[in-house]
Amino acid sequence: MSRNTELHLTVGVDEPVSPLKAFALGLQHVLAMDVYIAPFVMAGLLSLSVPETATFIQMTFVAAGLATLIQAGFGIRLPVMQGPSYVPIGALAAIGNSLGLGAMFGSLLPGALVMTLLGKPLRVFSRIVRFFIPPLVGGTVIVIVGIALMPVALKGCYGYFGDPAHNAVVALVSAAVLVVLTVAGSRPGRFNQVVRMGSVVFSMAAGTLTAAAFGMVNFDSVAAAPWLALPVIFPYGTPHIDVSAALTLVFIYLVVLVETTGTWFAVEAVTGSRLDDERINGGTFGEGVGCFLGAMLGGTPVTGYSTNAGIIAITGVASRWAIMAGGGILLVLGMVPKLMNVIASIPGPVISGVFAVICVVIAMNGFRVVRTVTLSERNMLVMGLPILLTLAAVFMPAELRDRLPALVRYLVESGIAVGAVSAVVLNLILPKDAE
């Protein structure tokens, strides 16, 4: 067994581990990911029923598992877990509500192919990263993701049905428990590590118990759901491609790539593995294939999860085999509809309270990325103006947004895409600081 004393690694990236240890470590990675949050939020925006929500979550688990196996095994070949991205939530909700689920999933396919081609076939994404996505831009995009999703989380905290006061109390309990457990879990010690790994599950349990006191919990769909079901291709019907939606989602996928590039650099830092052009292009290819399979199966676009870099730093085990075990666990969990129905039956305010805290964490991680950048007047504008434009898109009146051309409307519905594109453009056109 090799030992990296500088990075405190006990198992390197390409070193195998025993099946039992791989399973235990893979389960830790899965518990840290909160895979069900993004599809649950999106299902609420799409007004899906509980069984439809369960299917959506199920397919997202399957897509994330397959994408992880592809990415760690053949794509970037680093310990990178794949999970649903928060970036496309607004755009996909707008497309699904206006054109239907068939158009939403069908329009995801061209963008996934573009992402795949940018990787190994054309081998150009590595050059794009070096030129267009310095830490200032990458960090700004991550901040934008967190801020743009905060209004979605806060609306859900008051609920779309029932008494807003009861909904707010349930969301507040969920959020407060998550904050307390996260802070407690950040302290040294194995028990605190377990607390942190299970903080989201524990906070959702507390929120659900609070919701039950208000009569908001109904698990009837769980009893009717089967224990095992294999994934099917296009579970929401025949897909079709809408040109405006597809072009919008190409932009969204590029933003997802910016997001996942930040994760790759985080994994590079904790493993000591060099993120060269071959790995960047391989990762882009792997993510594109994963997103394509996810669209076919009825799941959401996937991205690398930076939380898993933290698990590697804590455990000292960077083996790709542990990550692939995590991908296998996601895949198996996605084939258990009864479990997915349990998740889908959790009241919306519980998820929204947890999601609100996650939005804060996402935004703060973005600030962590840019902390090494000198915030000159020029750099403050490169970072601040995209945040302003993102909020302008998020709060644009519906009567104005509905008058925009379809392509522009879907981008505005995302908000994140507006901010990400403006960050890249501003970084290119504003005069550089004098060295």
C-alpha positions in Angstrom: 0.0 0.0 0.0 1.5 3.4 -1.0 1.3 6.3 1.3 1.3 10.0 0.2 2.5 11.9 3.3 1.9 15.3 1.9 -1.7 14.7 0.9 -2.3 12.1 3.7 -3.5 9.5 1.2 -3.3 5.8 2.2 -4.7 4.5 -1.1 -3.8 6.0 -4.4 -6.2 6.7 -7.4 -5.4 3.5 -9.3 -4.9 1.2 -6.3 -7.6 -1.5 -5.8 -9.3 -2.0 -2.4 -11.1 -5.0 -1.0 -14.8 -5.4 -2.0 -16.0 -4.9 1.5 -13.9 -1.7 2.0 -15.0 -0.5 -1.5 -18.6 -1.0 -0.6 -18.3 0.9 2.8 -16.4 3.8 1.2 -18.8 3.9 -1.8 -21.8 4.1 0.6 -20.1 7.0 2.4 -19.8 8.8 -1.0 -23.5 8.1 -1.8 -24.7 9.4 1.6 -22.8 12.6 1.1 -24.4 13.4 -2.3 -28.1 13.9 -1.6 -28.9 12.7 -5.1 -32.7 12.9 -4.5 -32.8 16.7 -3.8 -32.4 18.0 -7.4 -35.0 15.7 -9.1 -37.4 16.2 -6.2 -37.2 20.0 -6.6 -37.6 19.7 -10.4 -40.5 17.3 -10.1 -42.3 19.9 -7.9 -41.7 22.6 -10.5 -43.1 20.2 -13.2 -46.1 19.4 -11.0 -45.5 15.6 -11.2 -47.6 13.2 -9.2 -46.1 11.2 -6.4 -45.6 8.0 -8.6 -44.2 10.2 -11.4 -41.9 11.9 -9.0 -40.7 8.5 -7.7 -40.0 7.4 -11.2 -38.1 10.6 -11.9 -36.0 10.2 -8.8 -35.4 6.5 -9.6 -34.2 7.2 -13.1 -31.9 10.0 -11.8 -30.3 7.5 -9.4 -29.8 5.0 -12.3 -28.3 7.7 -14.6 -26.0 8.9 -11.8 -24.8 5.4 -11.2 -24.1 4.6 -14.8 -22.4 8.0 -15.3 -20.2 7.4 -12.3 -19.1 4.0 -13.5 -18.3 5.5 -17.0 -16.5 8.5 -15.6 -14.3 6.8 -13.0 -13.7 3.7 -15.1 -13.2 5.0 -18.6 -13.7 8.8 -18.7 -11.6 11.1 -16.5 -10.3 8.0 -14.6 -10.2 9.9 -11.3 -12.4 9.4 -8.2 -15.2 11.6 -9.4 -18.8 10.8 -8.4 -21.6 11.9 -10.8 -24.9 13.2 -9.6 -27.8 15.4 -10.8 -26.8 19.0 -11.6 -28.7 21.9 -10.1 -27.8 24.1 -13.1 -30.6 23.0 -15.5 -33.5 23.1 -13.1 -35.0 26.4 -14.2 -34.6 25.8 -17.9 -35.9 22.2 -17.8 -38.9 23.2 -15.7 -39.8 26.0 -18.3 -39.4 23.6 -21.2 -41.3 20.8 -19.6 -44.2 23.0 -18.5 -44.6 24.6 -21.9 -43.7 21.8 -24.3 -44.2 18.6 -22.3 -41.8 16.0 -20.9 -41.3 14.4 -24.3 -39.8 17.6 -25.6 -37.8 18.2 -22.4 -36.0 14.9 -22.5 -35.7 14.8 -26.3 -34.2 18.3 -26.4 -31.5 17.1 -23.9 -30.0 14.7 -26.3 -28.3 17.1 -28.8 -26.5 18.9 -26.1 -25.3 15.7 -24.6 -23.9 14.7 -28.0 -22.2 18.1 -28.3 -20.6 17.6 -24.9 -19.4 14.2 -25.9 -17.8 15.4 -29.1 -16.0 18.2 -27.3 -14.2 15.5 -25.3 -12.2 12.7 -26.8 -13.4 12.8 -30.4 -12.5 16.5 -31.0 -10.2 16.9 -27.9 -11.0 20.7 -27.7 -12.6 21.2 -24.3 -9.3 21.2 -22.5 -8.3 24.3 -24.6 -11.6 25.9 -23.8 -11.0 25.4 -20.1 -7.6 26.9 -20.2 -8.8 30.0 -22.1 -12.3 30.7 -21.0 -12.6 29.3 -17.4 -10.0 30.8 -15.1 -10.8 30.5 -11.3 -12.5 33.9 -11.3 -15.1 32.7 -13.9 -15.4 29.2 -12.5 -16.0 30.4 -8.9 -18.4 33.1 -10.1 -20.5 30.5 -11.9 -20.7 28.4 -8.8 -21.8 31.4 -6.7 -24.4 32.1 -9.4 -25.8 28.6 -9.2 -26.3 28.9 -5.4 -27.9 32.4 -5.6 -30.1 31.7 -8.6 -31.7 28.6 -6.8 -32.4 30.4 -3.5 -35.7 31.8 -4.7 -36.8 28.4 -5.8 -35.9 27.0 -2.4 -37.6 29.8 -0.5 -40.9 29.5 -2.5 -40.9 25.8 -1.7 -40.4 26.6 2.0 -43.8 28.3 2.1 -45.3 25.5 0.0 -47.5 25.4 -3.1 -50.3 23.8 -1.1 -51.7 23.9 2.4 -51.1 26.4 5.2 -48.0 28.6 4.5 -47.4 28.9 8.2 -47.3 25.2 8.8 -45.1 24.8 5.7 -42.7 27.4 6.9 -42.4 25.8 10.3 -41.6 22.4 8.7 -39.0 24.0 6.4 -37.4 25.9 9.3 -37.1 22.7 11.4 -35.5 20.8 8.5 -33.0 23.7 7.8 -32.2 24.3 11.5 -31.4 20.6 12.1 -29.2 20.4 9.0 -27.2 23.5 10.1 -26.7 22.2 13.6 -25.6 18.7 12.4 -23.3 20.1 9.7 -21.5 22.3 12.3 -21.4 19.5 14.8 -20.1 17.1 12.2 -17.3 19.4 11.2 -15.5 18.6 14.4 -12.9 15.8 14.6 -13.9 12.3 15.6 -15.5 9.3 14.0 -18.9 9.9 15.6 -19.0 13.5 14.3 -18.0 12.2 10.9 -21.0 9.8 10.9 -23.2 12.8 12.0 -22.0 14.8 9.1 -22.5 12.0 6.5 -26.1 11.5 7.7 -26.9 15.1 8.4 -29.3 15.5 5.4 -31.1 12.2 6.2 -31.5 13.2 9.9 -32.7 16.7 9.1 -35.3 15.3 6.6 -36.5 12.8 9.3 -36.9 15.7 11.8 -38.8 17.7 9.2 -41.0 14.8 8.2 -41.9 14.2 11.9 -42.8 17.9 12.2 -44.9 17.7 9.1 -46.7 14.6 10.4 -47.8 16.6 13.4 -49.6 18.9 11.0 -51.1 16.0 9.1 -49.0 16.7 6.0 -47.5 13.2 5.5 -49.0 10.5 3.3 -47.1 7.3 2.4 -49.9 5.4 0.7 -48.0 5.2 -2.6 -45.2 3.3 -0.8 -47.3 0.2 -0.1 -48.4 0.0 -3.7 -44.9 0.3 -5.2 -43.0 -2.8 -6.1 -39.6 -3.6 -4.6 -37.8 -4.1 -7.9 -38.1 -2.5 -11.3 -35.6 -2.3 -14.2 -35.1 1.0 -15.9 -36.8 1.5 -19.3 -35.9 3.8 -22.2 -37.9 7.0 -22.4 -40.3 6.3 -19.6 -42.3 9.5 -20.2 -43.2 8.7 -23.8 -41.8 9.3 -27.2 -39.2 12.1 -27.2 -39.1 14.9 -29.7 -36.6 17.7 -30.2 -37.7 21.4 -30.1 -35.0 23.5 -31.8 -35.2 26.5 -29.4 -35.2 24.2 -26.3 -32.3 22.1 -27.7 -30.2 25.2 -28.4 -30.9 26.5 -25.0 -29.8 23.3 -23.4 -26.6 23.3 -25.4 -25.7 26.5 -23.5 -26.9 24.9 -20.2 -24.6 21.9 -20.8 -21.7 24.2 -21.3 -22.5 25.8 -17.9 -22.7 22.3 -16.4 -19.2 21.6 -17.8 -17.9 24.8 -16.1 -19.5 23.6 -12.9 -18.0 20.1 -13.1 -14.5 21.5 -14.1 -14.4 23.1 -10.6 -15.0 19.6 -9.1 -12.2 18.1 -11.2 -9.8 20.7 -9.9 -10.9 20.0 -6.4 -10.3 16.2 -6.9 -6.9 17.1 -8.4 -6.0 19.0 -5.3 -6.9 16.2 -2.8 -5.4 13.3 -4.8 -2.3 14.9 -6.3 -3.2 13.5 -9.7 -2.4 15.9 -12.6 -5.5 17.1 -14.4 -3.9 17.2 -17.9 -5.6 17.7 -21.2 -6.1 14.0 -21.7 -8.0 13.7 -18.4 -10.1 16.9 -19.1 -11.1 15.7 -22.5 -11.8 12.2 -21.1 -13.9 13.7 -18.4 -15.9 15.7 -20.9 -16.5 12.6 -23.0 -17.6 10.6 -19.9 -19.9 13.3 -18.7 -21.5 13.7 -22.2 -22.1 9.9 -22.4 -23.6 10.0 -18.9 -25.9 12.9 -19.7 -27.0 11.2 -23.0 -27.9 8.0 -21.1 -29.6 10.0 -18.4 -31.9 11.7 -21.0 -32.8 8.4 -22.5 -33.7 6.9 -19.1 -35.7 9.9 -18.0 -33.1 11.3 -15.5 -31.5 14.7 -15.1 -28.2 15.9 -16.6 -25.3 14.8 -14.4 -22.2 16.6 -13.0 -19.2 15.9 -10.8 -19.9 16.3 -7.1 -17.3 18.3 -5.1 -18.5 16.9 -1.8 -16.8 13.6 -2.7 -13.4 15.4 -2.8 -14.1 16.1 0.9 -14.7 12.4 1.6 -11.4 11.5 0.0 -9.6 14.1 2.1 -11.2 12.7 5.3 -10.7 9.0 4.6 -7.4 9.2 2.7 -8.7 6.7 0.2 -8.6 8.0 -3.4 -9.2 4.7 -5.1 -11.3 4.8 -8.3 -12.7 1.4 -7.3 -14.4 2.8 -4.2 -16.0 5.4 -6.4 -17.2 2.8 -8.9 -18.6 0.9 -5.9 -20.6 4.0 -5.1 -21.8 4.1 -8.7 -22.9 0.5 -8.4 -24.8 1.4 -5.2 -26.6 4.3 -6.9 -27.5 2.0 -9.8 -29.0 -0.7 -7.4 -30.9 1.9 -5.3 -32.4 3.3 -8.5 -34.0 -0.1 -9.2 -36.0 -0.1 -5.9 -39.2 1.8 -6.5 -40.5 1.4 -3.0 -37.5 3.4 -1.6 -38.0 6.0 -4.3 -41.7 6.3 -3.3 -40.6 6.9 0.3 -38.5 9.8 -0.9 -41.2 11.1 -3.2 -43.8 11.1 -0.3 -41.7 13.4 1.9 -43.5 16.8 2.1 -42.1 19.5 -0.2 -41.3 22.0 2.6 -39.0 19.4 4.2 -37.0 19.1 0.9 -37.1 22.9 0.4 -35.7 23.7 3.9 -32.8 21.3 3.2 -32.4 22.7 -0.3 -32.2 26.3 1.0 -29.2 25.4 3.1 -27.6 23.5 0.2 -27.9 26.7 -1.9 -26.0 28.6 0.7 -23.3 25.9 0.7 -23.0 26.0 -3.1 -22.7 29.8 -3.2 -20.0 29.8 -0.4 -18.0 27.1 -2.2 -17.9 29.5 -5.2 -16.5 32.2 -3.0 -13.9 29.7 -1.8 -12.8 29.1 -5.4 -12.2 32.8 -6.0 -10.5 33.6 -2.7 -7.1 33.4 -4.3 -8.0 36.0 -6.9 -7.2 39.6 -6.2 -10.5 41.5 -6.1 -9.5 44.6 -8.1 -12.2 46.9 -9.4 -12.1 45.0 -12.7 -12.4 41.5 -11.1 -15.2 42.7 -8.8 -17.2 43.8 -11.8 -16.5 40.4 -13.6 -17.9 38.7 -10.5 -20.6 41.1 -9.4 -22.3 42.0 -12.7 -23.1 38.4 -13.6 -24.7 38.0 -10.1 -26.8 41.1 -10.8 -27.8 39.9 -14.3 -28.7 36.5 -12.8 -31.1 38.1 -10.3 -32.5 40.3 -13.0 -33.4 37.2 -15.0 -34.8 35.3 -11.9 -37.1 38.2 -10.9 -38.1 39.3 -14.4 -41.9 39.8 -14.5 -43.7 37.0 -16.2 -45.5 39.3 -18.6 -42.2 40.5 -19.9 -40.5 37.1 -20.0 -43.4 35.6 -22.0 -42.9 38.2 -24.7 -39.4 37.1 -25.4 -38.4 34.7 -28.2 -38.5 31.0 -27.1 -34.7 30.6 -27.1 -34.2 33.7 -25.0 -37.1 32.9 -22.7 -35.7 29.5 -21.8 -32.3 31.0 -21.0 -33.9 33.7 -18.8 -35.9 31.0 -17.0 -32.6 29.4 -16.1 -31.0 32.6 -14.8 -27.8 30.6 -14.2 -27.1 30.5 -18.0 -27.5 34.3 -18.2 -25.0 34.8 -15.4 -22.5 32.2 -16.6 -22.4 33.5 -20.2 -22.0 37.1 -18.9 -19.1 36.1 -16.6 -17.3 34.5 -19.5 -17.9 37.5 -21.8 -17.0 40.1 -19.2 -13.8 38.3 -18.4 -12.9 38.4 -22.1 -13.8 42.0 -22.9 -12.9 44.0 -19.8 -9.3 45.2 -19.9 -6.9 43.1 -17.8 -5.4 44.5 -14.7 -1.8 45.7 -15.0 0.6 43.1 -13.6 
